[in-house]
Amino acid sequence: MKRQYAIRLRLGGYSKQTIRTYVSHVERFYRYYERNRELRVHDLLPAYSNKLLRENRSHAYVNQAISAIKFHLENVCGMIEGSFSSIRPKKQRKLPNVLSVAEVRRLLDRVLNLKHRAILLLTYSSGLRVSEVVKLQLGDLDQDRRTLHVRQGKGRKDRMTVLSEHACAAVLVYVERYKPDRWIFPGQYPRRHISERTVQKVFEKALADAGIAKDVSLHCLRHSFATHLLEGGIDIRYIQELLGHRNVQTTEIYTHLAVKSIKNIKSPLDSMME
């Protein structure tokens, strides 16, 4: 059944990472089911959702688990009835952490390894996901048009984003020295690209070397890219296209992170003390 589920997901256009995640969710659900066979299906799903919340799983995690189970029951078991909306926890609206322009500059200045520096420069300057930067090929960089072609990003979509002159120059210096073949950033084995976990470790080391104590992951460079563009006056619709968001509502979260307009507001305390 696991193989059949994976095939269905593949036919549905889901990425390898999503397939692995969904399969894991369904496997955990069935282990729970084995211990709670007395529950009916309609009671089992709300009980499982509640169990995950009691374990302090995020609402996003629980919703993802329900989506995985829903797909399995609909497409493999053919036994789903009704809607899942009633057992989905309300979506939490959390603002992502971002780095300031000064912090990004400080972080990048601490990276001396040519390959690692090129990776982080491209990730930030083009607003890339880690899954996108590791799969870049030389043909994806267009120096003349100053664009970067992201192939088969999230949702199996291609998109064009901005290519920074400084980032491109850093990549070319690295390429000239190490002469990678297919992938710009190969991993331990030349025929494979660098792993996402390795890039995460590169970022974590740079973060520590720069003395930045914020609780952030590599994805914060993408958040920071969007926030800094918004603060620089770039229209949100352009930012939506660069990030590859299907819906502008997803991009609008960065309006809550931009501080340019907030900085122009004077606190009443400062006026009072003057």
Secondary structure, DSSP 8 states (H G I E B T S, - for coil): -HHHHHHHHHHTT--HHHHHHHHHHHHHHHHHHHH-TTS-HHHHHHHHHHHHHHTT--HHHHHHHHHHHHHHIIIII----S-SGGGS------------HHHHHHHHHT--SHHHHHHHHHHHHHT--HHHHTT-BGGGEETTTTEEEE-S-TTS--EEEE--HHHHHHHHHHHHHH--SSBSSB-SSTTSB--HHHHHHHHHHHHHHTT------TTHHHHHHHHHHHHTT--HHHHHHHHT-SSHHHHGGGGGT--HHHHTS--HHHHHH-
